[in-house]
């Protein structure tokens, strides 16, 4: 009798594993805008890119003095990616933007001359949810030259047009290096996430310039 019990036990354990580590997380990933850490830590979560991660190549500038009249949050809308009024934290406490996109402290504010540097997470594109900050930049690679997006900052709306895309190694990223030479006095934005989506190997940078 014990010999016949073993397959039953192993089958039950296998079903339990699949339910808790694959099927239930799959339902959560495709239906929920926020994902709890236990679900992120499942086998499916780790395999698809849901995991604790900081952009450690960016020097943490926590404690840097901000300019006057800088709002706590501003907002970005990218129609092509179905991102609407996503929050950007002007002064993030760390480099793990789980609850909002991160503005790299020290980079220009939207509308100013210089480059605004914004970073966010990505997972496998099949789990993309534009309302979930763990997945919000998963389809950033779909932006093409000429695509436009807007940023709402201090009750003003700025329109930016994509001019360039590039992929770099993490240690090649310079968030304060700027996109255009300073003497041109242009306002630009750099959007950054991991590449390929769901991995942490490289960084995708999308550069855009103010057009309105």
KEDRENPA-863938 format. One record per residue: residue in one letter; x, y, z of N, C-alpha, C in turn. Coordinates in steps of 0.001 Angstrom, whole numbers, padded with zeros to 6 digits, always signed. Layout:
<rs>
aXYZXYZXYZ ...
</rs>
This chain:
<rs>
x+000825-001206+000000+000000+000000+000000+000864+001263+000000 x+001987+001223+000745+002856+002395+000815+003433+002738-000548 x+003760+001696-001360+004330+001921-002682+003356+002723-003545 x+002063+002415-003468+001072+003121-004262+000830+004536-003740 x+001155+004778-002466+000922+006094-001875+001924+007131-002369 x+003129+006665-002708+004162+007608-003126+003767+008419-004365 x+003290+007772-005450+002896+008560-006623+001797+009572-006319 x+000882+009208-005450-000199+010113-005094+000351+011346-004379 x+001262+011101-003442+001868+012212-002694+002650+013129-003623 x+003466+012529-004511+004273+013339-005419+003397+014116-006401 x+002325+013471-006855+001401+014165-007760+000747+015348-007062 x+000335+015128-005814-000295+016200-005046+000675+017354-004822 x+001926+017012-004513+002931+018058-004319+003179+018823-005618 x+003195+018084-006744+003404+018732-008035+002270+019677-008380 x+001041+019242-008125-000112+020102-008385-000078+021340-007495 x+000281+021137-006219+000376+022260-005281+001435+023253-005742 x+002577+022747-006192+003658+023611-006671+003204+024419-007878 x+002591+023745-008852+002141+024445-010056+001090+025503-009736 x+000185+025175-008817-000864+026121-008468-000301+027356-007784 x+000594+027148-006807+001094+028268-006010+002233+029023-006679 x+003001+028355-007529+004175+028980-008124+003987+029416-009576 x+002926+028927-010221+002733+029256-011635+001321+029774-011912 x+000304+028947-011698-001046+029309-012134-001638+030481-011358 x-001582+030455-010036-002126+031565-009253-001354+032860-009501 x+000004+032827-009519+000728+034061-009877+000375+034578-011265 x+000142+033654-012229-000228+034071-013575-001526+034855-013562 x-002495+034395-012780-003771+035100-012668-003569+036479-012056 x-002747+036543-010994-002488+037824-010335-001781+038787-011282 x-000757+038314-011990+000011+039173-012886-000850+039769-013995 x-001849+039021-014449-002660+039467-015590-003927+040206-015181 x-004222+040266-013877-005471+040909-013452-005284+042018-012427 x-004114+042088-011782-003914+043047-010710-002933+044142-011109 x-003182+045361-010602-002282+046486-010873-001121+046563-009889 x-001275+045945-008730-000185+045874-007751+000054+044415-007409 x+001314+044061-007235+001698+042677-006985+002418+042591-005648 x+001948+041718-004769+002577+041570-003450+003956+040933-003599 x+004819+041158-002638+006174+040611-002708+006204+039087-002696 x+005346+038404-001900+005351+036933-001969+005049+036413-003370 x+004112+037060-004074+003791+036623-005435+004943+036947-006380 x+005594+038090-006190+006750+038444-007013+007861+037411-006863 x+007939+036784-005683+009034+035863-005379+008750+034428-005795 x+007603+034161-006429+007311+032824-006919+008218+032486-008095 x+008201+031215-008499+009024+030789-009630+008677+031576-010881 x+007378+031737-011164+006968+032499-012340+007375+033958-012219 x+007250+034509-011021+007625+035897-010807+009098+036143-011073 x+009946+035278-010556+011386+035434-010755+011771+035220-012216 x+011115+034251-012862+011449+033943-014246+011030+035054-015200 x+009966+035777-014863+009441+036800-015767+009966+038197-015468 x+010736+038345-014379+011339+039643-014080+010764+040350-012882 x+009752+039769-012211+009200+040362-010996+010126+040007-009831 x+010961+040926-009459+011882+040678-008340+012373+042022-007829 x+012878+042003-006613+013443+043226-006052+014692+043603-006842 x+014742+044830-007288+015871+045242-008119+016069+046745-008017 x+017307+047153-007829+017669+048559-007848+018596+048824-009026 x+018456+050008-009606+019375+050428-010661+020672+050895-009993 x+021452+049920-009550+022625+050221-008729+023693+050986-009486 x+023626+050981-010827+024610+051747-011595+024381+053247-011481 x+023183+053641-011011+022903+055056-010788+023315+055407-009363 x+024169+056366-009211+024594+056773-007880+023405+057331-007118 x+023195+056838-005898+022064+057301-005094+022305+058732-004646 x+021407+059633-005054+021562+061046-004711+020578+061466-003625 x+020126+060496-002829+019199+060813-001745+019821+061872-000839 x+019046+062863-000493+019531+063921+000381+020000+065145-000381 x+020072+065044-001719+020444+066193-002526+019380+067279-002414 x+019786+068505-002255+018836+069613-002132+018158+069882-003472 x+016824+069919-003454+016072+070175-004666+015820+071661-004841 x+015537+072058-006074+015209+073445-006352+013856+073788-005720 x+013612+075077-005560+012317+075516-005040+011225+075221-006067 x+010012+075014-005571+008830+074786-006412+008868+073479-007185 x+009697+072536-006754+009692+071208-007384+008592+070378-006736 x+007604+069886-007514+006516+069108-006924+007000+067739-006471 x+006252+067119-005565+006616+065768-005112+006546+064777-006264 x+005522+064930-007102+005356+064070-008268+005040+064924-009503 x+005430+064446-010656+004885+064946-011904+004435+063733-012713 x+003874+063939-013922+003155+062847-014585+003533+062745-016060 x+003638+061491-016513+004003+061240-017900+002911+060405-018570 x+002603+060752-019816+001633+060017-020614+002283+059626-021933 x+002252+058329-022245+002832+057814-023488+001737+057049-024220 x+000994+057714-025102-000167+057086-025742+000133+055754-026420 x+001243+055654-027123+001549+054426-027860+001666+053227-026931 x+002109+053449-025691+002305+052360-024737+001144+052230-023755 x+000086+053016-023955-001110+053016-023097-000794+053463-021665 x+000275+054222-021513+000635+054785-020206-000062+056131-020071 x-000896+056258-019049-001662+057476-018849-001425+058046-017450 x-000929+059253-017415-000790+059992-016158-000017+059177-015103 x+001068+058561-015526+001902+057791-014598+002729+058727-013729 x+002823+058412-012454+003554+059265-011525+005062+059115-011702 x+005744+060246-011600+007205+060257-011554+007601+060911-010240 x+008326+060192-009408+008752+060700-008106+009933+061653-008305 x+009752+062919-007931+010810+063921-008125+012001+063709-007212 x+011764+063041-006077+012832+062854-005098+012745+061448-004496 x+013001+060408-005307+012860+059037-004808+013851+058731-003692 x+013388+057924-002734+014233+057585-001585+015234+056485-001900 x+015019+055776-003007+015964+054733-003408+015928+054599-004927 x+016632+053612-005445+016723+053409-006887+015911+052198-007327 x+014878+051874-006561+013972+050774-006865+012566+051356-007024 x+012216+051833-008221+010959+052567-008418+009742+051659-008480 x+009292+051158-007332+008164+050228-007274+006808+050921-007293 x+006734+052129-006736+005452+052813-006579+005292+054006-007507 x+006301+054317-008256+006273+055414-009230+007539+055304-010062 x+007542+055925-011212+008787+056047-011957+009732+056954-011178 x+011015+056823-011415+011975+057631-010686+012590+058727-011543 x+012669+059925-010973+013404+061029-011596+014790+061046-010976 x+015812+060979-011797+017159+060983-011238+017487+062376-010716 x+017692+062466-009414+017938+063757-008769+019244+064360-009292 x+019166+065593-009700+020320+066271-010287+020151+066476-011775 x+019298+065652-012406+018994+065891-013815+017965+067010-013914 x+017808+067564-015101+016943+068732-015285+015486+068399-014990 x+014733+069411-014582+013295+069268-014436+012637+069425-015814 x+011479+068809-016028+010802+068931-017329+010587+070389-017725 x+010838+070681-018989+010679+072034-019502+011924+072886-019375 x+012856+072475-018520+014100+073223-018364+015088+072837-019456 x+016066+073702-019693+017172+073320-020555+017969+072219-019874 x+018354+071228-020644+019064+070091-020073+018229+068823-020209 x+018739+067732-019654+018110+066422-019833+017430+065945-018557 x+016146+065609-018667+015385+064993-017579+015555+063491-017684 x+016054+062854-016620+016359+061417-016670+015340+060658-015818 x+014544+059787-016474+013485+059040-015805+013749+057542-015985 x+013640+056771-014899+013914+055332-014978+012754+054539-014380 x+012547+053326-014921+011454+052488-014452+011691+051020-014758 x+010897+050161-014123+011064+048710-014240+010429+048139-015499 x+010868+046928-015847+010252+046165-016924+010286+044680-016576 x+009327+043939-017122+009278+042480-017009+009048+041938-018419 x+008823+040618-018545+008507+040073-019857+007282+040796-020418 x+007330+041250-021667+006231+042034-022228+004866+041360-022153 x+004813+040026-022093+003529+039333-022010+002799+039649-020705 x+003524+040154-019701+002909+040513-018423+002781+042034-018267 x+002892+042750-019369+002848+044211-019323+001513+044735-018816 x+001584+045643-017866+000417+046355-017359+000842+047804-017170 x+000304+048743-017958+000756+050132-017872+000423+050811-016549 x-000403+050169-015713-000753+050739-014410+000088+050159-013279 x+000939+049206-013600+001776+048550-012597+003212+049041-012756 x+003760+049653-011719+005098+050250-011823+006217+049210-011848 x+005891+047934-011598+006881+046875-011786+006989+046476-013257 x+005990+046847-014068+005972+046433-015469+005877+047607-016437 x+005794+048821-015932+005369+049974-016731+006236+050260-017958 x+007523+049949-017919+008384+050214-019072+008716+048933-019852 x+007889+047890-019714+008161+046618-020381+008089+046709-021899 x+007344+047687-022420+007230+047848-023878+007894+049130-024360 x+008791+049654-023569+009477+050899-023955+010199+050739-025281 x+010662+049517-025566+011388+049267-026820+010506+049467-028052 x+009184+049519-027874+008275+049713-029005+008210+051170-029468 x+008704+052089-028663+008740+053482-029105+009695+053617-030280 x+009281+054394-031271+010091+054593-032465+010388+056087-032644 x+011376+056378-033489+011722+057761-033800+010469+058485-034320 x+010163+059631-033724+008998+060403-034137+007799+060241-033223 x+007767+059198-032400+006667+059035-031443+006717+060151-030401 x+005550+060561-029930+005477+061660-028964+004860+061214-027645 x+005241+061892-026580+004638+061697-025266+004617+063038-024552 x+003850+063125-023476+003730+064386-022748+004102+064215-021289 x+004544+065305-020693+004837+065362-019258+004089+066551-018670 x+003357+066300-017602+002656+067359-016879+003487+067718-015655 x+003908+068961-015599+004810+069404-014539+004386+070798-014083 x+004044+070931-012794+003619+072228-012238+002535+072883-013096 x+001520+072083-013421+000343+072566-014156+000645+072987-015593 x+001777+072577-016114+002097+072809-017522+002307+071463-018216 x+001929+071397-019480+002093+070166-020251+003147+070371-021341 x+004145+069495-021353+005235+069572-022318+005167+068345-023231 x+005336+068565-024523+005314+067479-025496+006727+067200-025991 x+007109+065926-025945+008444+065511-026375+008328+064515-027518 x+009285+064589-028442+009323+063659-029578+010582+062802-029505 x+010419+061498-029695+011549+060566-029635+012496+060824-030803 x+013784+060934-030491+014812+061167-031511+015821+060032-031626 x+015966+059261-030541+017041+058265-030548+016745+057146-029554 x+017215+055950-029871+017165+054812-028954+018538+054160-028951 x+018975+053714-027780+020248+053013-027719+020253+052051-026531 x+021091+051030-026632+021239+050045-025571+022669+050086-025057 x+022808+050186-023731+024125+050296-023113+024299+049246-022023 x+025551+048981-021689+025834+048198-020492+025541+049086-019277 x+025161+048490-018149+024850+049320-016971+025945+050305-016604 x+027208+049883-016682+028292+050779-016276+028576+051874-017291 x+027878+051838-018435+028056+052889-019441+027012+054001-019299 x+026039+053800-018428+024967+054783-018263+025455+055962-017428 x+025247+057163-017932+025589+058385-017204+024341+059262-017135 x+023596+059214-016024+022326+059936-015942+022472+061452-015976 x+023673+061959-015753+023888+063401-015791+024712+063822-017004 x+024966+062877-017888+025794+063177-019060+025087+064030-020084 x+023734+064025-020037+022980+064828-020994+022837+064133-022334 x+021842+064558-023086+021621+064003-024422+022096+064964-025501 x+021846+066241-025337+022283+067254-026298+023349+068141-025643 x+024249+068726-026435+025235+069660-025874+024542+070819-025160 x+025107+071270-024052+024484+072332-023265+024316+073627-024044 x+025239+073912-024965+025167+075197-025670+023944+075301-026581 x+023281+074158-026852+022075+074197-027675+020855+074670-026882 x+020972+074653-025549+019888+075121-024676+018545+074439-024997 x+018577+073122-025175+017364+072377-025462+016904+071595-024233 x+015601+071336-024193+015012+070518-023136+014793+069111-023680 x+015386+068126-023043+015286+066744-023505+014894+065832-022351 x+014475+064624-022707+014123+063599-021723+014788+062287-022115 x+015325+061584-021136+015818+060228-021340+014975+059278-020491 x+014395+058260-021125+013641+057217-020440+014497+055955-020422 x+014667+055342-019250+015548+054184-019154+014866+053013-018469 x+015151+051809-018971+014710+050586-018317+015692+049470-018658 x+015423+048264-018143+016294+047127-018414+016017+046556-019803 x+017037+045939-020391+016912+045356-021722+017749+044086-021803 x+017209+043016-022420+015826+042840-022872+014858+042874-021686 x+013577+043208-021928+012613+043272-020819+012560+041959-020045 x+012533+042081-018724+012499+040900-017878+013857+040408-017466 x+014924+040987-018031+016291+040653-017643+016949+041911-017082 x+018137+041756-016557+018857+042905-015994+020204+043098-016693 x+020329+042560-017897+021627+042507-018572+022099+043873-019039 x+021250+044595-019765+021626+045887-020322+020551+046924-020017 x+020759+048136-020519+019807+049220-020296+019404+049821-021649 x+018102+049996-021813+017574+050686-022983+017341+052139-022618 x+017856+053048-023430+017645+054475-023233+016927+055048-024448 x+015820+055734-024210+015058+056406-025255+015200+057905-025029 x+015717+058599-026016+015966+060047-025915+014928+060812-026724 x+014387+061872-026113+013370+062686-026764+013669+064162-026533 x+013159+065014-027429+013397+066457-027353+012074+067190-027288 x+012059+068306-026565+010849+069120-026409+010462+069740-027749 x+009182+069570-028115+008693+070160-029373+007562+071138-029133 x+006956+071104-027925+005848+072019-027635+005690+072179-026121 
</rs>
